[in-house]
Amino acid sequence: MATEPRLYLDGCATTPPSEGVRAAVAAAQEALWGNPSSRHQEGRQACLALERSREHVAQLLDVPPDWVIFTSGGTEANQLAIHGVLGTAGGHAISSAVEHPAVGKLLHKRQQEATELTLLQPDGHGRLASHGLLEPLRDGPVNLVSIIAAQSEIGSLQPLAAMGPICGSRGIPLHSDGAQLCGKAPLYPRQLGVDLLSISAHKFCGPKGIGALIRNPRLTLEPLHLGGGQESGLRPGTPAVPLVVGFGVAAQEARRALEQQGEPLWQRWTRQLREQLWSLPGVEPTGHPEDRLPGHISCLVGTPGGEPLQGSHVVRALDGWGYAVSSGSACRSGSAQPSTVLLAMGVNPARANSGLRLCLGPWLCEGDTAIVEDRLQALPQVVRQLCCGLTPLNRPQSVRQTRG
Ligand SMILES: Cc1ncc(COP(=O)(O)O)c(C=O)c1O
């Protein structure tokens, strides 16, 4: 096993909570256990902390605080947005073939029941064309458009800024799953014309189990659950105040980082590593070359002769070398099914299990950056060696060699 320090390069699956977030959550566990709906001092303190965090999340996205509805994460925010708009009626929704399963599976299930569903198809870079919306919009009433902001598997950004006005001028609510983009790049739903935005704290160094649906209050939503009147009646139940507090700190830290001038070190590392990996023989870049999620590198891996390798085998081998990466979306890990995102992009089915994804972020700059830099510089050579040594997909699946 590798003796060097491990390098965590799977920030799209989750990120390590920052030191500030960990301290704030621990302090809130101690002191802010009151129920924010209670009128006494313990309750009022918890309520104050909750509302302060709401303001911090709102500031990150440049929306008024009453747009922020706390949820348990991105998955729940997506369900609240979609069921919330469509309700029990079927309705007609437009979405895409490159959504995260938290949107894709939900819409598919609704389609089996009563919802008419139109899926936009991506180009070879996993990008959707905004004008792709025009035809289904001409065909009849549409109740909701739901488009992912940044695709987690291949990193491509979607043209929300062009889609917002198309939906807005027709009065159609636009929902976006912004779980991957929020906190990593400027994301302003009001400027984009996005009425509903799902976000998740653990994707940008906040705690797991907390997120939000950002909702333009002009939209009336059906809640998923019935209960108390918390979160404007849209998310009944006593809020997890310590997690909300950690979310607020993560939002403040992300905002501060986004306001800083110049390219952060981890983004420079990403650029350099991407160029090196993408130029290896047998490695094929995936996703858009420029309009990408910050910190994101994705590719298909193969032998130098071009025979596809199983992405999960490369992940396992790199884990042994001390690099934590993934073969695609964390929600698909362990699945033997080829990536539906890669298939939708037109990748040959024989290669659709060959995805490899690396996601860098600010946590890499917290310790000794010289060590991190050394380890990143060594990585392309390790990948190159593995690609020569692993058994290709179209040959028997035993691993011939995982260490060089
Ligand atoms: C694009 C996207 N949406 C939603 C989710 C789910 O978020 P959460 O884990 O907070 O439920 C994820 C997490 O992988 C994601 O990448």
The ligand as an SDF file (V2000), in Angstrom:
LIG
                    3D

 16 16  0  0  0  0  0  0  0  0999 V2000
  -26.3790   16.8280   -9.3290 C   0  0  0  0  0  0  0  0  0  0  0  0
  -26.7600   16.2280   -8.0140 C   0  0  0  0  0  0  0  0  0  0  0  0
  -28.0160   16.3590   -7.5700 N   0  0  0  0  0  0  0  0  0  0  0  0
  -28.4070   15.8560   -6.3870 C   0  0  0  0  0  0  0  0  0  0  0  0
  -27.5430   15.1470   -5.6040 C   0  0  0  0  0  0  0  0  0  0  0  0
  -28.0190   14.5900   -4.2960 C   0  0  0  0  0  0  0  0  0  0  0  0
  -27.6970   15.4580   -3.2460 O   0  0  0  0  0  0  0  0  0  0  0  0
  -27.7910   14.9560   -1.7350 P   0  0  0  0  0  0  0  0  0  0  0  0
  -26.7070   13.9560   -1.5380 O   0  0  0  0  0  0  0  0  0  0  0  0
  -27.6030   16.1910   -0.9180 O   0  0  0  0  0  0  0  0  0  0  0  0
  -29.1530   14.3850   -1.5360 O   0  0  0  0  0  0  0  0  0  0  0  0
  -26.2210   14.9640   -6.0270 C   0  0  0  0  0  0  0  0  0  0  0  0
  -25.2710   14.1660   -5.2230 C   0  0  0  0  0  0  0  0  0  0  0  0
  -24.5580   13.3260   -5.7180 O   0  0  0  0  0  0  0  0  0  0  0  0
  -25.8250   15.5150   -7.2700 C   0  0  0  0  0  0  0  0  0  0  0  0
  -24.5760   15.3650   -7.7430 O   0  0  0  0  0  0  0  0  0  0  0  0
  1  2  1  0
  2  3  1  0
  2 15  2  0
  3  4  2  0
  4  5  1  0
  5  6  1  0
  5 12  2  0
  6  7  1  0
  7  8  1  0
  8  9  2  0
  8 10  1  0
  8 11  1  0
 12 13  1  0
 12 15  1  0
 13 14  2  0
 15 16  1  0
M  END
$$$$
